[in-house]
Amino acid sequence: MWNFSAGPAQLPKTVLEQVHARLFNFQGCGCSILEMGHRTDEIRAVFATLEENLRTLLQIPRHFDLMFMQGGGRMQFAMVPMNFLQETGCAIYCVDGTWSKGAQERALRYGQIQTCSMGADPFARATAEHAYAYYCDNETIHGKRFACTPRKHGARGLVTDMSSNFLSRPIDWEEMGLVWAAAQKNFAPAGLTVGIVRRDWLNMAYSYTPTMMNYASYAYGHSMPNTPPVFQVYVAKLVTDWLLAEGGVERMDRRAKARSQLLYDVLDQYPDLYVHEVPRAFRSRMNVVFHLPNEELTQEFLSVARQNDLYYLEGHRSVGGIRASMYNAMPIEGARRLAFVMKEFAKKV
Ligand SMILES: *Cc1c(COP(=O)(O)O)cnc(C)c1O
């Protein structure tokens, strides 16, 4: 079965096998990791290894702190302005899809928000009055991504949502203030959100910010201001072990390019059947989004796909159509098979 779910999404098979094999007796402790206290040496070591692995994979500079949080993407939509907006009361958001729009709408409650849109230089208007410049690196629902990191111009720094392409491309830390990612797309099971923040961006939160929504609580408290999501962190650690063994983030980037290119070639070959609206420069390597001319053909396509072992290709409920999500764990064979089935379908109808 090939799993094209947008999230929660496919995890590497070897990781699931490791979880399975070790579930009842964690490192000889005699009990399951699901039953262990989070302040034991064993669990602290899991957190420390995950942090070290991420630092290696993404070449995170030492003046950035890692934070393992809960609450998912929507909690970050509120945490970002609560923590960073106070200094100038104003920020600029690049709005290009559901997730950047959601973040911008939430931020409006905390200060003055200006907007811009995806393009060659989205933050060209940013000045020192902008506490940060916000964008979503990969819009999961619309299948759009930034080809390269935008410039922050006058803004203090960038804040980026990398939920659906975290660990699939290197990060340019030069302009970053915060990178965050909800884990359930390209990283780990739902229930974990990773944040990587410049240390000098901590301690600027509005005074009404709850402890659990203050980045400093995580950065200074080893991500344990309360009981953390131990199991999710453990699976994330196994995923980063796997990524290191597989050759790292650049390798993932090349694989993602190869997988998505297989599908984009078919879209370009049959543009009347597979309608694709994202400009070439912004094509996502994670989520290939298109639609067929009518609902009947869409359903027929999905049914043919299922007969060929290709599952969860339905587009997001807000846009319909088809979405093929191919994250780090998707082998190239899955993309090949889908491309083949799409071509065969196009020849028949
Ligand atoms: C899924 C997603 C979110 C929302 O995540 P939740 O944890 O469900 O709130 C935010 N941003 C991006 C890019 C996403 O793909």
The ligand as a Gaussian input file, in Angstrom:
#p B3LYP/6-31G(d) Opt

LIG

0 1
 C       -0.958000      21.016000       8.841000
 C       -0.302000      22.328000       8.853000
 C       -0.529000      23.266000       9.883000
 C       -1.548000      23.051000      10.988000
 O       -1.185000      22.098000      11.863000
 P       -2.125000      21.669000      13.103000
 O       -1.120000      20.987000      13.975000
 O       -3.174000      20.745000      12.579000
 O       -2.690000      22.902000      13.708000
 C        0.155000      24.447000       9.834000
 N        1.027000      24.735000       8.845000
 C        1.269000      23.863000       7.833000
 C        2.231000      24.220000       6.760000
 C        0.615000      22.636000       7.813000
 O        0.856000      21.781000       6.805000

